[in-house]
């Protein structure tokens, strides 16, 4: 089962970003990898579920700036009451971005210091502020759904179709409720999207990197960065819209 392990986003000020997530979402640092040219920091709630996903912040030491693009949408975090959670964030000094009333009362949005959007959703499972889903925009819903169901063996567990767009939620078969899902957003007007570089990838975890990689190639996944090119520690493929998918070992 290729459970979603983490979502990676790039940040321009690592310490400011860590402080923001620790202060406002009560995240703690789970692990850190210091390389010569970049640093990766993994964050999440203290009581994140065994199948729950983490947030990876990547900081490149050369001080580069990033473009947000619009192909990646947001991460979503879980709360019991969206109004109470939004008020708590406002009291903490988070910028008022899209309050619950502006979103029909069922969700809300804030942004982190780099402009990544964070949706706040009500759920009756999972730790407070734990990652519920990562939203990706797709240009062909049938192709994208087919890719995630055939390549990753995901199943659609929720769909919501509206006048101008549709939302499709997928995650591994038999995954825990607390596991993160991907939300595929399809706009009916046929627009195209720019990936930008402020968002990096979503990662899936496996017990056997090489076996999983071979299975993905057999299923027709793109041979983007194989395990050998990544020191046999991880690998990357891409979905039909160019979103990078990292494969990591448990």
Secondary structure as GFF3:
##gff-version 3
##sequence-region A 1 250
A	DSSP	beta_strand	3	10	.	.	.	ID=ss1
A	DSSP	alpha_helix	14	24	.	.	.	ID=ss2
A	DSSP	beta_strand	28	34	.	.	.	ID=ss3
A	DSSP	beta_strand	38	44	.	.	.	ID=ss4
A	DSSP	beta_strand	54	60	.	.	.	ID=ss5
A	DSSP	beta_strand	72	79	.	.	.	ID=ss6
A	DSSP	alpha_helix	82	91	.	.	.	ID=ss7
A	DSSP	three_ten_helix	100	103	.	.	.	ID=ss8
A	DSSP	beta_strand	107	111	.	.	.	ID=ss9
A	DSSP	beta_strand	117	122	.	.	.	ID=ss10
A	DSSP	beta_strand	131	138	.	.	.	ID=ss11
A	DSSP	alpha_helix	141	151	.	.	.	ID=ss12
A	DSSP	beta_strand	154	161	.	.	.	ID=ss13
A	DSSP	beta_strand	165	172	.	.	.	ID=ss14
A	DSSP	beta_strand	181	187	.	.	.	ID=ss15
A	DSSP	beta_strand	199	206	.	.	.	ID=ss16
A	DSSP	alpha_helix	209	218	.	.	.	ID=ss17
A	DSSP	three_ten_helix	227	230	.	.	.	ID=ss18
A	DSSP	beta_strand	234	238	.	.	.	ID=ss19
A	DSSP	beta_strand	244	249	.	.	.	ID=ss20
###
